[in-house]
Amino acid sequence: MSSKTPIIKQTNWIASVIHFLIMGVIILLWYLLDPKNGIFYGALTYLLISYLLRNFIPRDHRKGVKKTKLEKFEEAIPYFENSYAFFKKHEWIDKYRIIILLSPSKMSYPEMALANIGFCYGQIGNGKKSKVYYEKTLMEFPESGLAKSALKLINAAEKNEH
């Protein structure tokens, strides 16, 4: 298994089981402290932890996605670059994201960041940089279906121009 592949293969049912186990442990700990209100406090704690982890650790990624949805592609690029740098520096967070971020995504944050940068450059009309980022995505993540599809479209468009 390469270092780019998460340790835990993430399928929907495994992710659900892991999340229920984490929630169960939190509820159990609260129940041991306060049998009357433990289930309520445990569920509330799980929701709070889940919200905080998903919103604060990948905050640059989320800001980039928000800018992309607003079609502010040029403004989104630095956020995705920051996200890429953060998750490359802290690869263990992404490697164990199913537990740490409670995120069952099969695509890693660095892969998403590179592909999103490629997408943003494409949307602002910079096909050359778009292609460079999709190629970089494929170099780091050879199984990236998103990057493969995007490059096929770019290459087809380039052939039609000539």
Phi and psi in radians as a Rosetta constraint file:
Dihedral C 1 N 2 CA 2 C 2 CIRCULARHARMONIC -1.318 0.35
Dihedral N 2 CA 2 C 2 N 3 CIRCULARHARMONIC 2.865 0.35
Dihedral C 2 N 3 CA 3 C 3 CIRCULARHARMONIC -1.199 0.35
Dihedral N 3 CA 3 C 3 N 4 CIRCULARHARMONIC -0.273 0.35
Dihedral C 3 N 4 CA 4 C 4 CIRCULARHARMONIC -1.453 0.35
Dihedral N 4 CA 4 C 4 N 5 CIRCULARHARMONIC -0.303 0.35
Dihedral C 4 N 5 CA 5 C 5 CIRCULARHARMONIC -1.545 0.35
Dihedral N 5 CA 5 C 5 N 6 CIRCULARHARMONIC 2.272 0.35
Dihedral C 5 N 6 CA 6 C 6 CIRCULARHARMONIC -1.025 0.35
Dihedral N 6 CA 6 C 6 N 7 CIRCULARHARMONIC 2.518 0.35
Dihedral C 6 N 7 CA 7 C 7 CIRCULARHARMONIC -1.016 0.35
Dihedral N 7 CA 7 C 7 N 8 CIRCULARHARMONIC -0.774 0.35
Dihedral C 7 N 8 CA 8 C 8 CIRCULARHARMONIC -1.649 0.35
Dihedral N 8 CA 8 C 8 N 9 CIRCULARHARMONIC 2.000 0.35
Dihedral C 8 N 9 CA 9 C 9 CIRCULARHARMONIC -1.098 0.35
Dihedral N 9 CA 9 C 9 N 10 CIRCULARHARMONIC 2.248 0.35
Dihedral C 9 N 10 CA 10 C 10 CIRCULARHARMONIC -1.805 0.35
Dihedral N 10 CA 10 C 10 N 11 CIRCULARHARMONIC 1.827 0.35
Dihedral C 10 N 11 CA 11 C 11 CIRCULARHARMONIC -1.973 0.35
Dihedral N 11 CA 11 C 11 N 12 CIRCULARHARMONIC 2.830 0.35
Dihedral C 11 N 12 CA 12 C 12 CIRCULARHARMONIC -1.012 0.35
Dihedral N 12 CA 12 C 12 N 13 CIRCULARHARMONIC -0.754 0.35
Dihedral C 12 N 13 CA 13 C 13 CIRCULARHARMONIC -1.255 0.35
Dihedral N 13 CA 13 C 13 N 14 CIRCULARHARMONIC -0.611 0.35
Dihedral C 13 N 14 CA 14 C 14 CIRCULARHARMONIC -1.158 0.35
Dihedral N 14 CA 14 C 14 N 15 CIRCULARHARMONIC -0.747 0.35
Dihedral C 14 N 15 CA 15 C 15 CIRCULARHARMONIC -1.043 0.35
Dihedral N 15 CA 15 C 15 N 16 CIRCULARHARMONIC -0.751 0.35
Dihedral C 15 N 16 CA 16 C 16 CIRCULARHARMONIC -1.102 0.35
Dihedral N 16 CA 16 C 16 N 17 CIRCULARHARMONIC -0.753 0.35
Dihedral C 16 N 17 CA 17 C 17 CIRCULARHARMONIC -1.088 0.35
Dihedral N 17 CA 17 C 17 N 18 CIRCULARHARMONIC -0.799 0.35
Dihedral C 17 N 18 CA 18 C 18 CIRCULARHARMONIC -1.071 0.35
Dihedral N 18 CA 18 C 18 N 19 CIRCULARHARMONIC -0.755 0.35
Dihedral C 18 N 19 CA 19 C 19 CIRCULARHARMONIC -1.118 0.35
Dihedral N 19 CA 19 C 19 N 20 CIRCULARHARMONIC -0.724 0.35
Dihedral C 19 N 20 CA 20 C 20 CIRCULARHARMONIC -1.140 0.35
Dihedral N 20 CA 20 C 20 N 21 CIRCULARHARMONIC -0.656 0.35
Dihedral C 20 N 21 CA 21 C 21 CIRCULARHARMONIC -1.116 0.35
Dihedral N 21 CA 21 C 21 N 22 CIRCULARHARMONIC -0.796 0.35
Dihedral C 21 N 22 CA 22 C 22 CIRCULARHARMONIC -1.075 0.35
Dihedral N 22 CA 22 C 22 N 23 CIRCULARHARMONIC -0.810 0.35
Dihedral C 22 N 23 CA 23 C 23 CIRCULARHARMONIC -1.099 0.35
Dihedral N 23 CA 23 C 23 N 24 CIRCULARHARMONIC -0.706 0.35
Dihedral C 23 N 24 CA 24 C 24 CIRCULARHARMONIC -1.085 0.35
Dihedral N 24 CA 24 C 24 N 25 CIRCULARHARMONIC -0.728 0.35
Dihedral C 24 N 25 CA 25 C 25 CIRCULARHARMONIC -1.120 0.35
Dihedral N 25 CA 25 C 25 N 26 CIRCULARHARMONIC -0.760 0.35
Dihedral C 25 N 26 CA 26 C 26 CIRCULARHARMONIC -1.097 0.35
Dihedral N 26 CA 26 C 26 N 27 CIRCULARHARMONIC -0.782 0.35
Dihedral C 26 N 27 CA 27 C 27 CIRCULARHARMONIC -1.111 0.35
Dihedral N 27 CA 27 C 27 N 28 CIRCULARHARMONIC -0.745 0.35
Dihedral C 27 N 28 CA 28 C 28 CIRCULARHARMONIC -1.050 0.35
Dihedral N 28 CA 28 C 28 N 29 CIRCULARHARMONIC -0.779 0.35
Dihedral C 28 N 29 CA 29 C 29 CIRCULARHARMONIC -1.060 0.35
Dihedral N 29 CA 29 C 29 N 30 CIRCULARHARMONIC -0.766 0.35
Dihedral C 29 N 30 CA 30 C 30 CIRCULARHARMONIC -1.149 0.35
Dihedral N 30 CA 30 C 30 N 31 CIRCULARHARMONIC -0.681 0.35
Dihedral C 30 N 31 CA 31 C 31 CIRCULARHARMONIC -1.090 0.35
Dihedral N 31 CA 31 C 31 N 32 CIRCULARHARMONIC -0.680 0.35
Dihedral C 31 N 32 CA 32 C 32 CIRCULARHARMONIC -1.149 0.35
Dihedral N 32 CA 32 C 32 N 33 CIRCULARHARMONIC -0.547 0.35
Dihedral C 32 N 33 CA 33 C 33 CIRCULARHARMONIC -1.406 0.35
Dihedral N 33 CA 33 C 33 N 34 CIRCULARHARMONIC -0.642 0.35
Dihedral C 33 N 34 CA 34 C 34 CIRCULARHARMONIC -2.596 0.35
Dihedral N 34 CA 34 C 34 N 35 CIRCULARHARMONIC 1.527 0.35
Dihedral C 34 N 35 CA 35 C 35 CIRCULARHARMONIC -1.000 0.35
Dihedral N 35 CA 35 C 35 N 36 CIRCULARHARMONIC -0.537 0.35
Dihedral C 35 N 36 CA 36 C 36 CIRCULARHARMONIC -1.247 0.35
Dihedral N 36 CA 36 C 36 N 37 CIRCULARHARMONIC -0.721 0.35
Dihedral C 36 N 37 CA 37 C 37 CIRCULARHARMONIC -2.028 0.35
Dihedral N 37 CA 37 C 37 N 38 CIRCULARHARMONIC 0.124 0.35
Dihedral C 37 N 38 CA 38 C 38 CIRCULARHARMONIC -1.011 0.35
Dihedral N 38 CA 38 C 38 N 39 CIRCULARHARMONIC -0.712 0.35
Dihedral C 38 N 39 CA 39 C 39 CIRCULARHARMONIC -1.135 0.35
Dihedral N 39 CA 39 C 39 N 40 CIRCULARHARMONIC -0.759 0.35
Dihedral C 39 N 40 CA 40 C 40 CIRCULARHARMONIC -1.101 0.35
Dihedral N 40 CA 40 C 40 N 41 CIRCULARHARMONIC -0.888 0.35
Dihedral C 40 N 41 CA 41 C 41 CIRCULARHARMONIC -1.125 0.35
Dihedral N 41 CA 41 C 41 N 42 CIRCULARHARMONIC -0.651 0.35
Dihedral C 41 N 42 CA 42 C 42 CIRCULARHARMONIC -1.121 0.35
Dihedral N 42 CA 42 C 42 N 43 CIRCULARHARMONIC -0.816 0.35
Dihedral C 42 N 43 CA 43 C 43 CIRCULARHARMONIC -1.119 0.35
Dihedral N 43 CA 43 C 43 N 44 CIRCULARHARMONIC -0.733 0.35
Dihedral C 43 N 44 CA 44 C 44 CIRCULARHARMONIC -1.110 0.35
Dihedral N 44 CA 44 C 44 N 45 CIRCULARHARMONIC -0.729 0.35
Dihedral C 44 N 45 CA 45 C 45 CIRCULARHARMONIC -1.098 0.35
Dihedral N 45 CA 45 C 45 N 46 CIRCULARHARMONIC -0.779 0.35
Dihedral C 45 N 46 CA 46 C 46 CIRCULARHARMONIC -1.047 0.35
Dihedral N 46 CA 46 C 46 N 47 CIRCULARHARMONIC -0.809 0.35
Dihedral C 46 N 47 CA 47 C 47 CIRCULARHARMONIC -1.088 0.35
Dihedral N 47 CA 47 C 47 N 48 CIRCULARHARMONIC -0.718 0.35
Dihedral C 47 N 48 CA 48 C 48 CIRCULARHARMONIC -1.143 0.35
Dihedral N 48 CA 48 C 48 N 49 CIRCULARHARMONIC -0.810 0.35
Dihedral C 48 N 49 CA 49 C 49 CIRCULARHARMONIC -1.068 0.35
Dihedral N 49 CA 49 C 49 N 50 CIRCULARHARMONIC -0.791 0.35
Dihedral C 49 N 50 CA 50 C 50 CIRCULARHARMONIC -1.036 0.35
Dihedral N 50 CA 50 C 50 N 51 CIRCULARHARMONIC -0.814 0.35
Dihedral C 50 N 51 CA 51 C 51 CIRCULARHARMONIC -1.077 0.35
Dihedral N 51 CA 51 C 51 N 52 CIRCULARHARMONIC -0.841 0.35
Dihedral C 51 N 52 CA 52 C 52 CIRCULARHARMONIC -1.098 0.35
Dihedral N 52 CA 52 C 52 N 53 CIRCULARHARMONIC -0.797 0.35
Dihedral C 52 N 53 CA 53 C 53 CIRCULARHARMONIC -1.114 0.35
Dihedral N 53 CA 53 C 53 N 54 CIRCULARHARMONIC -0.758 0.35
Dihedral C 53 N 54 CA 54 C 54 CIRCULARHARMONIC -1.272 0.35
Dihedral N 54 CA 54 C 54 N 55 CIRCULARHARMONIC -0.447 0.35
Dihedral C 54 N 55 CA 55 C 55 CIRCULARHARMONIC -1.727 0.35
Dihedral N 55 CA 55 C 55 N 56 CIRCULARHARMONIC -0.420 0.35
Dihedral C 55 N 56 CA 56 C 56 CIRCULARHARMONIC -1.819 0.35
Dihedral N 56 CA 56 C 56 N 57 CIRCULARHARMONIC -0.631 0.35
Dihedral C 56 N 57 CA 57 C 57 CIRCULARHARMONIC -1.230 0.35
Dihedral N 57 CA 57 C 57 N 58 CIRCULARHARMONIC -0.901 0.35
Dihedral C 57 N 58 CA 58 C 58 CIRCULARHARMONIC -1.606 0.35
Dihedral N 58 CA 58 C 58 N 59 CIRCULARHARMONIC 0.696 0.35
Dihedral C 58 N 59 CA 59 C 59 CIRCULARHARMONIC -1.089 0.35
Dihedral N 59 CA 59 C 59 N 60 CIRCULARHARMONIC -0.684 0.35
Dihedral C 59 N 60 CA 60 C 60 CIRCULARHARMONIC -1.123 0.35
Dihedral N 60 CA 60 C 60 N 61 CIRCULARHARMONIC -0.700 0.35
Dihedral C 60 N 61 CA 61 C 61 CIRCULARHARMONIC -1.058 0.35
Dihedral N 61 CA 61 C 61 N 62 CIRCULARHARMONIC -0.804 0.35
Dihedral C 61 N 62 CA 62 C 62 CIRCULARHARMONIC -1.097 0.35
Dihedral N 62 CA 62 C 62 N 63 CIRCULARHARMONIC -0.678 0.35
Dihedral C 62 N 63 CA 63 C 63 CIRCULARHARMONIC -1.142 0.35
Dihedral N 63 CA 63 C 63 N 64 CIRCULARHARMONIC -0.685 0.35
Dihedral C 63 N 64 CA 64 C 64 CIRCULARHARMONIC -1.101 0.35
Dihedral N 64 CA 64 C 64 N 65 CIRCULARHARMONIC -0.744 0.35
Dihedral C 64 N 65 CA 65 C 65 CIRCULARHARMONIC -1.094 0.35
Dihedral N 65 CA 65 C 65 N 66 CIRCULARHARMONIC -0.727 0.35
Dihedral C 65 N 66 CA 66 C 66 CIRCULARHARMONIC -1.086 0.35
Dihedral N 66 CA 66 C 66 N 67 CIRCULARHARMONIC -0.780 0.35
Dihedral C 66 N 67 CA 67 C 67 CIRCULARHARMONIC -1.114 0.35
Dihedral N 67 CA 67 C 67 N 68 CIRCULARHARMONIC -0.678 0.35
Dihedral C 67 N 68 CA 68 C 68 CIRCULARHARMONIC -1.103 0.35
Dihedral N 68 CA 68 C 68 N 69 CIRCULARHARMONIC -0.756 0.35
Dihedral C 68 N 69 CA 69 C 69 CIRCULARHARMONIC -1.091 0.35
Dihedral N 69 CA 69 C 69 N 70 CIRCULARHARMONIC -0.519 0.35
Dihedral C 69 N 70 CA 70 C 70 CIRCULARHARMONIC -1.489 0.35
Dihedral N 70 CA 70 C 70 N 71 CIRCULARHARMONIC 0.086 0.35
Dihedral C 70 N 71 CA 71 C 71 CIRCULARHARMONIC 1.044 0.35
Dihedral N 71 CA 71 C 71 N 72 CIRCULARHARMONIC 0.555 0.35
Dihedral C 71 N 72 CA 72 C 72 CIRCULARHARMONIC -1.781 0.35
Dihedral N 72 CA 72 C 72 N 73 CIRCULARHARMONIC 1.177 0.35
Dihedral C 72 N 73 CA 73 C 73 CIRCULARHARMONIC -1.121 0.35
Dihedral N 73 CA 73 C 73 N 74 CIRCULARHARMONIC -0.722 0.35
Dihedral C 73 N 74 CA 74 C 74 CIRCULARHARMONIC -1.119 0.35
Dihedral N 74 CA 74 C 74 N 75 CIRCULARHARMONIC -0.654 0.35
Dihedral C 74 N 75 CA 75 C 75 CIRCULARHARMONIC -1.249 0.35
Dihedral N 75 CA 75 C 75 N 76 CIRCULARHARMONIC -0.446 0.35
Dihedral C 75 N 76 CA 76 C 76 CIRCULARHARMONIC -1.306 0.35
Dihedral N 76 CA 76 C 76 N 77 CIRCULARHARMONIC -0.535 0.35
Dihedral C 76 N 77 CA 77 C 77 CIRCULARHARMONIC -0.963 0.35
Dihedral N 77 CA 77 C 77 N 78 CIRCULARHARMONIC -0.860 0.35
Dihedral C 77 N 78 CA 78 C 78 CIRCULARHARMONIC -1.063 0.35
Dihedral N 78 CA 78 C 78 N 79 CIRCULARHARMONIC -0.576 0.35
Dihedral C 78 N 79 CA 79 C 79 CIRCULARHARMONIC -1.147 0.35
Dihedral N 79 CA 79 C 79 N 80 CIRCULARHARMONIC -0.737 0.35
Dihedral C 79 N 80 CA 80 C 80 CIRCULARHARMONIC -1.192 0.35
Dihedral N 80 CA 80 C 80 N 81 CIRCULARHARMONIC -0.616 0.35
Dihedral C 80 N 81 CA 81 C 81 CIRCULARHARMONIC -1.102 0.35
Dihedral N 81 CA 81 C 81 N 82 CIRCULARHARMONIC -0.747 0.35
Dihedral C 81 N 82 CA 82 C 82 CIRCULARHARMONIC -1.124 0.35
Dihedral N 82 CA 82 C 82 N 83 CIRCULARHARMONIC -0.708 0.35
Dihedral C 82 N 83 CA 83 C 83 CIRCULARHARMONIC -1.087 0.35
Dihedral N 83 CA 83 C 83 N 84 CIRCULARHARMONIC -0.791 0.35
Dihedral C 83 N 84 CA 84 C 84 CIRCULARHARMONIC -1.022 0.35
Dihedral N 84 CA 84 C 84 N 85 CIRCULARHARMONIC -0.848 0.35
Dihedral C 84 N 85 CA 85 C 85 CIRCULARHARMONIC -1.076 0.35
Dihedral N 85 CA 85 C 85 N 86 CIRCULARHARMONIC -0.748 0.35
Dihedral C 85 N 86 CA 86 C 86 CIRCULARHARMONIC -1.082 0.35
Dihedral N 86 CA 86 C 86 N 87 CIRCULARHARMONIC -0.862 0.35
Dihedral C 86 N 87 CA 87 C 87 CIRCULARHARMONIC -1.302 0.35
Dihedral N 87 CA 87 C 87 N 88 CIRCULARHARMONIC -0.398 0.35
Dihedral C 87 N 88 CA 88 C 88 CIRCULARHARMONIC -1.286 0.35
Dihedral N 88 CA 88 C 88 N 89 CIRCULARHARMONIC -0.641 0.35
Dihedral C 88 N 89 CA 89 C 89 CIRCULARHARMONIC -1.234 0.35
Dihedral N 89 CA 89 C 89 N 90 CIRCULARHARMONIC -0.623 0.35
Dihedral C 89 N 90 CA 90 C 90 CIRCULARHARMONIC -2.044 0.35
Dihedral N 90 CA 90 C 90 N 91 CIRCULARHARMONIC 1.041 0.35
Dihedral C 90 N 91 CA 91 C 91 CIRCULARHARMONIC -1.027 0.35
Dihedral N 91 CA 91 C 91 N 92 CIRCULARHARMONIC -0.499 0.35
Dihedral C 91 N 92 CA 92 C 92 CIRCULARHARMONIC -1.118 0.35
Dihedral N 92 CA 92 C 92 N 93 CIRCULARHARMONIC -0.542 0.35
Dihedral C 92 N 93 CA 93 C 93 CIRCULARHARMONIC -1.119 0.35
Dihedral N 93 CA 93 C 93 N 94 CIRCULARHARMONIC -0.805 0.35
Dihedral C 93 N 94 CA 94 C 94 CIRCULARHARMONIC -1.237 0.35
Dihedral N 94 CA 94 C 94 N 95 CIRCULARHARMONIC -0.644 0.35
Dihedral C 94 N 95 CA 95 C 95 CIRCULARHARMONIC -1.044 0.35
Dihedral N 95 CA 95 C 95 N 96 CIRCULARHARMONIC -0.669 0.35
Dihedral C 95 N 96 CA 96 C 96 CIRCULARHARMONIC -1.917 0.35
Dihedral N 96 CA 96 C 96 N 97 CIRCULARHARMONIC 0.508 0.35
Dihedral C 96 N 97 CA 97 C 97 CIRCULARHARMONIC -1.042 0.35
Dihedral N 97 CA 97 C 97 N 98 CIRCULARHARMONIC -0.466 0.35
Dihedral C 97 N 98 CA 98 C 98 CIRCULARHARMONIC -1.110 0.35
Dihedral N 98 CA 98 C 98 N 99 CIRCULARHARMONIC -0.520 0.35
Dihedral C 98 N 99 CA 99 C 99 CIRCULARHARMONIC -1.693 0.35
Dihedral N 99 CA 99 C 99 N 100 CIRCULARHARMONIC -0.819 0.35
Dihedral C 99 N 100 CA 100 C 100 CIRCULARHARMONIC -1.269 0.35
Dihedral N 100 CA 100 C 100 N 101 CIRCULARHARMONIC -0.800 0.35
Dihedral C 100 N 101 CA 101 C 101 CIRCULARHARMONIC -1.754 0.35
Dihedral N 101 CA 101 C 101 N 102 CIRCULARHARMONIC -0.063 0.35
Dihedral C 101 N 102 CA 102 C 102 CIRCULARHARMONIC 0.948 0.35
Dihedral N 102 CA 102 C 102 N 103 CIRCULARHARMONIC 0.688 0.35
Dihedral C 102 N 103 CA 103 C 103 CIRCULARHARMONIC -2.017 0.35
Dihedral N 103 CA 103 C 103 N 104 CIRCULARHARMONIC 2.052 0.35
Dihedral C 103 N 104 CA 104 C 104 CIRCULARHARMONIC -1.541 0.35
Dihedral N 104 CA 104 C 104 N 105 CIRCULARHARMONIC 0.203 0.35
Dihedral C 104 N 105 CA 105 C 105 CIRCULARHARMONIC -0.992 0.35
Dihedral N 105 CA 105 C 105 N 106 CIRCULARHARMONIC 2.374 0.35
Dihedral C 105 N 106 CA 106 C 106 CIRCULARHARMONIC -1.382 0.35
Dihedral N 106 CA 106 C 106 N 107 CIRCULARHARMONIC -0.440 0.35
Dihedral C 106 N 107 CA 107 C 107 CIRCULARHARMONIC -1.572 0.35
Dihedral N 107 CA 107 C 107 N 108 CIRCULARHARMONIC 2.288 0.35
Dihedral C 107 N 108 CA 108 C 108 CIRCULARHARMONIC -1.258 0.35
Dihedral N 108 CA 108 C 108 N 109 CIRCULARHARMONIC 2.780 0.35
Dihedral C 108 N 109 CA 109 C 109 CIRCULARHARMONIC -1.104 0.35
Dihedral N 109 CA 109 C 109 N 110 CIRCULARHARMONIC -0.727 0.35
Dihedral C 109 N 110 CA 110 C 110 CIRCULARHARMONIC -1.086 0.35
Dihedral N 110 CA 110 C 110 N 111 CIRCULARHARMONIC -0.671 0.35
Dihedral C 110 N 111 CA 111 C 111 CIRCULARHARMONIC -1.126 0.35
Dihedral N 111 CA 111 C 111 N 112 CIRCULARHARMONIC -0.779 0.35
Dihedral C 111 N 112 CA 112 C 112 CIRCULARHARMONIC -1.076 0.35
Dihedral N 112 CA 112 C 112 N 113 CIRCULARHARMONIC -0.727 0.35
Dihedral C 112 N 113 CA 113 C 113 CIRCULARHARMONIC -1.090 0.35
Dihedral N 113 CA 113 C 113 N 114 CIRCULARHARMONIC -0.842 0.35
Dihedral C 113 N 114 CA 114 C 114 CIRCULARHARMONIC -1.088 0.35
Dihedral N 114 CA 114 C 114 N 115 CIRCULARHARMONIC -0.786 0.35
Dihedral C 114 N 115 CA 115 C 115 CIRCULARHARMONIC -1.120 0.35
Dihedral N 115 CA 115 C 115 N 116 CIRCULARHARMONIC -0.678 0.35
Dihedral C 115 N 116 CA 116 C 116 CIRCULARHARMONIC -1.178 0.35
Dihedral N 116 CA 116 C 116 N 117 CIRCULARHARMONIC -0.631 0.35
Dihedral C 116 N 117 CA 117 C 117 CIRCULARHARMONIC -1.111 0.35
Dihedral N 117 CA 117 C 117 N 118 CIRCULARHARMONIC -0.782 0.35
Dihedral C 117 N 118 CA 118 C 118 CIRCULARHARMONIC -1.025 0.35
Dihedral N 118 CA 118 C 118 N 119 CIRCULARHARMONIC -0.751 0.35
Dihedral C 118 N 119 CA 119 C 119 CIRCULARHARMONIC -1.077 0.35
Dihedral N 119 CA 119 C 119 N 120 CIRCULARHARMONIC -0.815 0.35
Dihedral C 119 N 120 CA 120 C 120 CIRCULARHARMONIC -1.078 0.35
Dihedral N 120 CA 120 C 120 N 121 CIRCULARHARMONIC -0.763 0.35
Dihedral C 120 N 121 CA 121 C 121 CIRCULARHARMONIC -1.079 0.35
Dihedral N 121 CA 121 C 121 N 122 CIRCULARHARMONIC -0.677 0.35
Dihedral C 121 N 122 CA 122 C 122 CIRCULARHARMONIC -1.084 0.35
Dihedral N 122 CA 122 C 122 N 123 CIRCULARHARMONIC -0.683 0.35
Dihedral C 122 N 123 CA 123 C 123 CIRCULARHARMONIC -1.243 0.35
Dihedral N 123 CA 123 C 123 N 124 CIRCULARHARMONIC -0.445 0.35
Dihedral C 123 N 124 CA 124 C 124 CIRCULARHARMONIC -1.658 0.35
Dihedral N 124 CA 124 C 124 N 125 CIRCULARHARMONIC 0.124 0.35
Dihedral C 124 N 125 CA 125 C 125 CIRCULARHARMONIC 1.549 0.35
Dihedral N 125 CA 125 C 125 N 126 CIRCULARHARMONIC 0.223 0.35
Dihedral C 125 N 126 CA 126 C 126 CIRCULARHARMONIC -1.785 0.35
Dihedral N 126 CA 126 C 126 N 127 CIRCULARHARMONIC 1.380 0.35
Dihedral C 126 N 127 CA 127 C 127 CIRCULARHARMONIC -1.091 0.35
Dihedral N 127 CA 127 C 127 N 128 CIRCULARHARMONIC -0.592 0.35
Dihedral C 127 N 128 CA 128 C 128 CIRCULARHARMONIC -1.132 0.35
Dihedral N 128 CA 128 C 128 N 129 CIRCULARHARMONIC -0.828 0.35
Dihedral C 128 N 129 CA 129 C 129 CIRCULARHARMONIC -1.195 0.35
Dihedral N 129 CA 129 C 129 N 130 CIRCULARHARMONIC -0.606 0.35
Dihedral C 129 N 130 CA 130 C 130 CIRCULARHARMONIC -1.030 0.35
Dihedral N 130 CA 130 C 130 N 131 CIRCULARHARMONIC -0.828 0.35
Dihedral C 130 N 131 CA 131 C 131 CIRCULARHARMONIC -1.093 0.35
Dihedral N 131 CA 131 C 131 N 132 CIRCULARHARMONIC -0.728 0.35
Dihedral C 131 N 132 CA 132 C 132 CIRCULARHARMONIC -1.020 0.35
Dihedral N 132 CA 132 C 132 N 133 CIRCULARHARMONIC -0.756 0.35
Dihedral C 132 N 133 CA 133 C 133 CIRCULARHARMONIC -1.275 0.35
Dihedral N 133 CA 133 C 133 N 134 CIRCULARHARMONIC -0.618 0.35
Dihedral C 133 N 134 CA 134 C 134 CIRCULARHARMONIC -1.176 0.35
Dihedral N 134 CA 134 C 134 N 135 CIRCULARHARMONIC -0.647 0.35
Dihedral C 134 N 135 CA 135 C 135 CIRCULARHARMONIC -1.155 0.35
Dihedral N 135 CA 135 C 135 N 136 CIRCULARHARMONIC -0.699 0.35
Dihedral C 135 N 136 CA 136 C 136 CIRCULARHARMONIC -1.104 0.35
Dihedral N 136 CA 136 C 136 N 137 CIRCULARHARMONIC -0.680 0.35
Dihedral C 136 N 137 CA 137 C 137 CIRCULARHARMONIC -1.032 0.35
Dihedral N 137 CA 137 C 137 N 138 CIRCULARHARMONIC -0.810 0.35
Dihedral C 137 N 138 CA 138 C 138 CIRCULARHARMONIC -1.182 0.35
Dihedral N 138 CA 138 C 138 N 139 CIRCULARHARMONIC -0.577 0.35
Dihedral C 138 N 139 CA 139 C 139 CIRCULARHARMONIC -1.122 0.35
Dihedral N 139 CA 139 C 139 N 140 CIRCULARHARMONIC -0.726 0.35
Dihedral C 139 N 140 CA 140 C 140 CIRCULARHARMONIC -1.466 0.35
Dihedral N 140 CA 140 C 140 N 141 CIRCULARHARMONIC -0.530 0.35
Dihedral C 140 N 141 CA 141 C 141 CIRCULARHARMONIC -2.330 0.35
Dihedral N 141 CA 141 C 141 N 142 CIRCULARHARMONIC 1.373 0.35
Dihedral C 141 N 142 CA 142 C 142 CIRCULARHARMONIC -1.017 0.35
Dihedral N 142 CA 142 C 142 N 143 CIRCULARHARMONIC -0.348 0.35
Dihedral C 142 N 143 CA 143 C 143 CIRCULARHARMONIC -1.652 0.35
Dihedral N 143 CA 143 C 143 N 144 CIRCULARHARMONIC 0.161 0.35
Dihedral C 143 N 144 CA 144 C 144 CIRCULARHARMONIC -1.182 0.35
Dihedral N 144 CA 144 C 144 N 145 CIRCULARHARMONIC 1.788 0.35
Dihedral C 144 N 145 CA 145 C 145 CIRCULARHARMONIC -1.100 0.35
Dihedral N 145 CA 145 C 145 N 146 CIRCULARHARMONIC -0.615 0.35
Dihedral C 145 N 146 CA 146 C 146 CIRCULARHARMONIC -1.104 0.35
Dihedral N 146 CA 146 C 146 N 147 CIRCULARHARMONIC -0.834 0.35
Dihedral C 146 N 147 CA 147 C 147 CIRCULARHARMONIC -1.163 0.35
Dihedral N 147 CA 147 C 147 N 148 CIRCULARHARMONIC -0.688 0.35
Dihedral C 147 N 148 CA 148 C 148 CIRCULARHARMONIC -1.070 0.35
Dihedral N 148 CA 148 C 148 N 149 CIRCULARHARMONIC -0.806 0.35
Dihedral C 148 N 149 CA 149 C 149 CIRCULARHARMONIC -1.115 0.35
Dihedral N 149 CA 149 C 149 N 150 CIRCULARHARMONIC -0.767 0.35
Dihedral C 149 N 150 CA 150 C 150 CIRCULARHARMONIC -1.098 0.35
Dihedral N 150 CA 150 C 150 N 151 CIRCULARHARMONIC -0.748 0.35
Dihedral C 150 N 151 CA 151 C 151 CIRCULARHARMONIC -1.138 0.35
Dihedral N 151 CA 151 C 151 N 152 CIRCULARHARMONIC -0.640 0.35
Dihedral C 151 N 152 CA 152 C 152 CIRCULARHARMONIC -1.069 0.35
Dihedral N 152 CA 152 C 152 N 153 CIRCULARHARMONIC -0.745 0.35
Dihedral C 152 N 153 CA 153 C 153 CIRCULARHARMONIC -1.125 0.35
Dihedral N 153 CA 153 C 153 N 154 CIRCULARHARMONIC -0.786 0.35
Dihedral C 153 N 154 CA 154 C 154 CIRCULARHARMONIC -1.097 0.35
Dihedral N 154 CA 154 C 154 N 155 CIRCULARHARMONIC -0.799 0.35
Dihedral C 154 N 155 CA 155 C 155 CIRCULARHARMONIC -1.114 0.35
Dihedral N 155 CA 155 C 155 N 156 CIRCULARHARMONIC -0.682 0.35
Dihedral C 155 N 156 CA 156 C 156 CIRCULARHARMONIC -1.125 0.35
Dihedral N 156 CA 156 C 156 N 157 CIRCULARHARMONIC -0.722 0.35
Dihedral C 156 N 157 CA 157 C 157 CIRCULARHARMONIC -1.130 0.35
Dihedral N 157 CA 157 C 157 N 158 CIRCULARHARMONIC -0.688 0.35
Dihedral C 157 N 158 CA 158 C 158 CIRCULARHARMONIC -1.113 0.35
Dihedral N 158 CA 158 C 158 N 159 CIRCULARHARMONIC -0.698 0.35
Dihedral C 158 N 159 CA 159 C 159 CIRCULARHARMONIC -1.138 0.35
Dihedral N 159 CA 159 C 159 N 160 CIRCULARHARMONIC -0.666 0.35
Dihedral C 159 N 160 CA 160 C 160 CIRCULARHARMONIC -1.230 0.35
Dihedral N 160 CA 160 C 160 N 161 CIRCULARHARMONIC -0.452 0.35
Dihedral C 160 N 161 CA 161 C 161 CIRCULARHARMONIC -1.236 0.35
Dihedral N 161 CA 161 C 161 N 162 CIRCULARHARMONIC -0.527 0.35
